[in-house]
């Protein structure tokens, strides 16, 4: 994986992957028929990790920590921005690859399961008056947008040399956990909190 992060994906061959792993190319081909299968496996492992963290966050939210779901999501995506960025590149590259169609469908199902779980939890938090009463997808897509922006920030030519990236990602996570809380939303042009 580190090889794919540090080099151009097209230049990384199965031979290079095998060499980096300290195994023979034949051993790699015993487990993966194509390079695309290796790449999609990275995507699946990453998305499964996010799903596990979200499941833990949902459990904590059900036990009384309403910010646990958002925190789990941000920590999952921002812990290793290079890996998050790699998975995005792999997704773009493989989206139409026929040889890994079933794995890509599984990848999409895992990601959609996040949406279902988040929608259910957000609806509950809205009904409890913790989050703003807007459609649930406003909340989770706002989280996605903030996380996406944070990952992109790490690779921005103007801002990519930030020395305290880990602290900045922690700060962004803290903002992400509280954004959307009831009383923070303003109508367009209005500077007072929206009331029910």
CORUR-V192631 format. One record per residue. PHI is phi as a letter, one per 30 degrees, with the letter a starting at -180 (999 if undefined). OMEGA is omega in whole degrees, 0 to 359 (999 if undefined). D_LAST is the distance of its C-alpha to the last C-alpha in Angstrom with 1 decimal. Layout:
PHI/OMEGA/D_LAST, PHI/OMEGA/D_LAST
This chain:
999/180/48.9, e/178/49.8, d/180/52.3, d/179/49.7, d/186/47.5, d/183/50.3, b/174/52.2, d/183/51.5, e/182/50.7, d/181/53.5, d/180/56.1, d/180/55.3, c/176/57.8, d/177/58.2, d/178/61.3, d/179/59.3, d/180/56.7, d/180/59.6, d/180/61.3, d/180/58.2, d/180/57.7, i/179/61.4, b/178/62.2, d/179/64.2, e/179/62.8, d/178/64.1, d/178/62.0, d/182/58.9, d/174/59.9, d/183/60.4, c/183/56.7, b/181/55.3, d/183/57.0, b/174/55.5, d/179/53.9, e/178/50.8, d/176/50.6, d/183/50.7, d/181/47.9, d/177/45.7, d/176/46.4, d/179/45.0, d/182/41.8, d/180/41.5, d/180/42.2, d/182/39.5, d/176/36.9, d/177/37.9, d/177/37.5, d/180/33.9, d/178/33.3, d/180/34.9, d/178/32.8, d/178/29.6, d/176/30.8, d/179/31.5, d/178/28.1, d/178/26.4, d/178/28.7, d/178/27.8, d/178/24.0, d/178/24.7, d/173/26.7, j/178/23.8, c/187/23.8, d/180/20.6, d/186/22.0, d/182/25.3, d/179/24.7, d/180/23.9, d/179/26.8, d/181/29.1, d/181/28.4, d/180/28.9, d/178/32.0, d/184/33.5, d/188/33.3, c/180/34.0, d/180/36.8, b/182/39.3, e/180/38.2, d/179/41.6, d/178/41.4, e/180/37.9, d/178/39.4, d/181/42.4, d/177/40.5, d/179/38.7, d/180/42.1, d/178/43.6, d/178/40.9, d/183/41.5, d/189/45.2, c/189/45.3, e/181/42.7, c/183/45.5, d/183/48.2, d/185/49.7, d/178/51.5, b/183/48.2, e/183/46.1, d/178/45.5, d/177/44.5, d/175/42.1, d/177/40.5, d/177/40.3, e/179/38.7, d/179/36.0, d/178/35.4, d/181/34.9, d/179/32.4, d/177/30.6, d/174/30.5, e/182/28.5, e/180/25.9, d/181/25.8, d/179/25.7, d/179/23.0, e/179/20.8, d/181/21.3, d/180/20.5, d/177/17.5, e/178/16.0, d/181/16.9, d/175/15.3, d/181/11.9, d/178/12.3, d/179/13.3, i/181/10.3, d/180/12.9, c/176/12.1, e/180/9.5, d/174/8.4, b/178/11.1, e/183/14.4, e/182/16.5, d/174/19.2, d/182/17.3, d/185/17.6, d/175/21.2, d/173/22.4, d/176/21.1, d/179/23.1, e/183/26.0, d/179/25.9, d/178/26.0, d/179/28.8, d/178/30.7, d/179/30.6, d/177/31.8, d/180/34.7, d/178/35.6, e/181/35.7, d/183/38.5, c/180/40.6, d/183/39.9, d/180/43.2, d/187/41.8, c/186/39.8, d/181/41.5, c/180/43.8, d/185/41.2, d/184/43.1, c/184/40.3, e/182/38.6, d/178/37.9, d/178/36.1, d/179/34.1, d/175/33.1, d/178/32.1, d/179/29.9, d/176/28.3, d/179/27.7, d/177/26.0, d/181/23.6, d/181/23.1, d/185/22.2, c/182/19.4, d/181/18.0, i/177/14.7, d/182/13.7, e/178/10.1, j/181/9.8, c/185/12.6, d/178/11.3, b/173/11.9, d/179/12.0, e/178/15.7, i/181/17.5, c/181/14.7, c/175/15.5, c/180/12.5, e/177/9.9, d/176/6.8, c/180/3.8, d/999/0.0
